[in-house]
Amino acid sequence: MAIRTQESFSGFIASDPQLSQTSKGDPRFYARVGKEHFRREDDGSFTQTETTYHHLVMFGRSAEHAHARFAKGDNFIAEGYTREVNYERGGQAVESEEFVAKKIGHDAARTRYEVDRTPRRAAEREAPGFEPPARPAQAPQSTAIGL
């Protein structure tokens, strides 16, 4: 079976994250995000080039969780997809693109943090273990081989 993959985006939160609602009333997370770029030099060193800025959005419960956990300056890694968007700014039509994150987390290579592994719901971990069905005891069968 093939491994299903999606686009990823890593960068930093460049604006204060906002939590709003879609026209249907669903939660929507928005942040302006930055992506640092580097050029590898002939001697093996790296030179930082221009940082680019983009739009990142999330929807639903994931949006609420992201808003509660992310702040301006945080480094992140997100999984999702890029889509084109059209909107109006100052009376002008603007064509742009945004990254729609389905999952997002802090970049472990750039962030110090502690992991809380307690279950979100105690019931998730309290399921009984598997026990095989009881079998009636059987008398051992002997096989005789005659010569």
N, C-alpha and C positions, 0 to 999 in steps of 0.2 A: 504494500500500500504506500502511496506517495505521501510525503510530509507536506501538509498544507501550510503555506506561509503567507504573511501579509507584509505590507510596507512597515518600516519602522522609522522613527524620527527621534533623534537625541538632541538635546539642547538645554537651554535655561529659560526659566519664566522671566520675561522682560517687563511685564506690567503686573499690576495688582490683579489677581484673578477675579472674575465676575461670575456670579450665579444669577441667572435670569430664567425666564420661562419661554418656551416656544408658543406659537399661536394655539397649539393644542393643550397647553398647560403643563407640558413635560419640562423637567429641569434641564437647563443648558449651561454648561461651563464654557467660559471663554477666557483666553489669555493671549496676549501678544508674546511670542516666543522668539528667542534668538538662537542662531546656529553659527558657531565659530568655524572658520575655515582655515586650513593650513596648507602650505605648499612645501613639498619636500625638495630640499636643495641637493646639488650634486655631491656635497660633502657629507650627506646623510642627516644634516640638521633640518629643522622645520622653521618656516617663517609664517607668522600669522598674517592672513590676508583679511579682507573686509568681512565683517560679521553681517549676516543677512537676517532679516526679521520677517516673521510669518504669523498667520492666524492659526490657533489651535482651538478646537471645540470638542466637547463631549456631551452626551445626552443621557437622560435617565438617572438611575441610582448611582451609576459610575460618576456622573457629573457632580452629584452631591458629595460623594466620597472625595473626589479630587479637590473640590473647593475647600473641604474641611482640612485637607492634608498638605496642600501646596501654597507657597507664598512666593512673592517676587524674589528672584535670585536663586531659587531652587533648581538644581540640575535634575533632568528627567530622561527617561527612555519611554517611548510610547509606541503602541502597535495600532495600526488602523489603515487608513487610506487617504489619498489626496483627492479633492474634488474642486471643480471650478465653481465660483460664486459670482454673482452680479448684484451690486447694490448701488445706492445713490449716496453721494457725499457732497455736501455743499452745492446741490443742484446738478452735479455732474454724475453721469453713469460711470461706474468703476467696474472693471473686470479684474478678478483676482482669483486666488486659490487659497484653500484652507486645508489643514490636516485634521481629519476627523478621527480622534483617538477612541478606540474601543477599550483599551487597557493602558494604564500609565503607572509608572513607579519611579521612585527616586533612583538616580544613577549611583549604584553601589561603588563605582570606582571613584566618585567625586563627593560622596556624602557619607558622613558618620551618623549612624543611627542604631537604635536597638530594635530588635524584633520581638513583638508580643505574640507568642504562639498559643495563647489561650483561645479556645474555640469561641467563635462569635455567638453560637447557640450551643448550649450544653447538650441538647438532644442529638446534635450531629455526631457526637463522639460516643454516645451511650448505647448505640445499637448493639444487641447481643452478638457475641462471636458465633462462628459457625460450629455446630456440633453435628457430627455424622449420625445418621439414624442407628439405633441399636439393632444389632443382628442377633438372632438366636444362636446359641453355641452349637457348633456342629462337631460330630465325632470325626476325628482324623481318619481319612481314607488311606488304607494301605494298598499299595500296588505291588503285586507279586509278579516277578518275572521268572518263568520256568526255563530251565535248560534241559 
